[in-house]
Amino acid sequence: MASNISLITLGVADVAKATAFYERLGFVRSKTASEASISFFRAGPLVLALWGREDQRDDALAGTIWTGNGGIVVAQNVASEQDVDAMMARAKTAGAHILKAAAKTFWGGYNGYFADQDGHLWEIAFNPFWKLDDDGRVRLPD
């Protein structure tokens, strides 16, 4: 069996409010797969889900260990520094909290960070050492 990630679920305080935020970022919600209590978005080869934080915790039986943000950062690689700037501006307009304005990195790229309304961290990055397919998928070097 391959080691593939097919879905990332973000636990959110208010599914409707979070759904509206991610739609403002440009994600398109599946109207047939989604329900009032959970939203599903196509995110390249992955699915991004938004589900009530308590529902997710209870379903996983994680009440004794889940204390909040687990230190995960969701990242989107884009094709240029200008694309980073455009996505960071879009995030700010959508209501994100900009944590780190886009800037050159120590490793030779360009990135910025924002938090969504539930505190989930996102990195928007241009990595000149990684190629992107036409559909935006990262091509890792061997």
C-alpha positions in Angstrom: 0.0 0.0 0.0 1.3 3.4 -1.0 1.9 6.1 1.7 -0.4 8.8 0.3 -2.3 11.5 2.1 -5.8 12.0 0.6 -7.5 14.3 3.1 -6.6 16.9 5.6 -9.3 17.8 8.1 -9.1 21.1 10.1 -11.1 21.2 13.3 -13.0 24.5 13.4 -15.1 26.4 15.8 -17.9 27.3 13.3 -18.2 25.2 10.1 -20.3 27.8 8.2 -18.0 30.7 9.1 -14.9 28.7 8.2 -16.5 27.5 5.0 -17.1 31.1 4.0 -13.5 32.0 4.8 -12.1 29.2 2.6 -14.4 30.1 -0.2 -13.1 33.6 -0.1 -9.6 32.1 -0.4 -10.7 30.5 -3.7 -11.5 27.0 -2.6 -14.5 25.4 -4.2 -16.8 23.5 -1.8 -18.3 20.2 -3.0 -22.0 20.7 -2.7 -22.9 17.0 -3.0 -20.3 15.7 -0.5 -20.6 18.5 2.0 -23.3 18.8 4.7 -24.1 21.5 7.3 -21.7 19.9 9.8 -18.8 19.3 7.4 -17.4 21.0 4.3 -15.2 19.3 1.7 -13.0 21.2 -0.9 -10.8 19.9 -3.7 -7.3 21.0 -2.9 -5.2 19.7 -5.8 -4.8 16.0 -5.4 -6.1 16.2 -1.8 -9.4 17.0 -0.1 -9.5 19.7 2.5 -12.3 19.2 5.1 -13.6 21.5 7.7 -15.3 19.8 10.6 -16.4 21.0 14.1 -13.5 20.8 16.4 -15.4 19.0 19.2 -17.0 16.5 16.7 -13.5 15.7 15.4 -12.1 15.3 18.9 -15.0 13.1 20.0 -14.9 10.9 16.8 -11.2 10.3 17.4 -11.6 9.6 21.1 -8.8 12.2 21.5 -10.3 14.2 24.4 -7.4 13.3 26.8 -4.6 14.2 24.4 -6.0 16.9 22.1 -5.3 20.3 23.7 -5.6 22.4 20.6 -3.3 23.1 17.6 -1.0 20.2 17.0 1.7 22.3 15.3 0.7 21.5 11.8 1.3 24.0 9.0 -0.6 23.6 5.7 1.4 24.8 2.8 0.7 25.9 -0.7 3.5 26.2 -3.2 3.1 28.6 -6.0 4.9 29.4 -9.2 6.5 32.7 -8.4 7.2 35.4 -5.8 4.4 37.4 -7.3 2.0 34.5 -6.8 3.0 34.4 -3.1 2.2 38.1 -2.8 -1.1 37.7 -4.5 -2.2 34.8 -2.3 -1.1 36.6 0.9 -3.2 39.6 -0.2 -6.1 37.4 -0.9 -5.8 35.7 2.5 -5.7 39.1 4.2 -8.8 40.3 2.3 -10.6 37.0 3.2 -10.0 37.8 6.9 -6.8 35.9 7.7 -4.3 37.1 10.3 -1.0 37.7 8.6 1.7 36.3 10.8 4.8 36.8 8.6 4.7 39.0 5.6 6.0 37.5 2.4 9.8 37.8 2.2 13.0 36.1 0.9 14.0 33.1 3.0 17.3 31.8 4.3 17.0 28.8 2.0 16.7 30.8 -1.2 12.9 30.8 -1.6 10.1 33.3 -0.8 7.3 32.8 1.7 4.8 34.2 4.1 2.5 32.8 6.8 -1.1 33.5 7.8 -3.5 32.0 10.3 -7.2 31.3 9.5 -9.9 32.3 11.9 -9.4 29.1 13.9 -5.6 29.6 14.3 -4.6 27.0 11.6 -1.3 28.1 10.1 -0.8 28.3 6.4 2.5 28.9 4.5 2.4 30.3 1.0 5.8 29.6 -0.7 7.7 29.9 -3.9 10.6 27.3 -3.9 12.9 27.9 -6.9 14.3 24.4 -6.4 11.0 22.6 -6.9 9.1 22.4 -10.1 5.3 22.6 -10.3 3.2 20.6 -12.7 0.6 22.4 -14.8 -2.0 21.6 -12.2 0.2 23.0 -9.4 1.5 19.7 -7.9 5.0 19.8 -6.5 7.6 17.7 -8.4 10.2 16.8 -5.7 13.7 16.2 -6.9 14.9 12.6 -6.6 
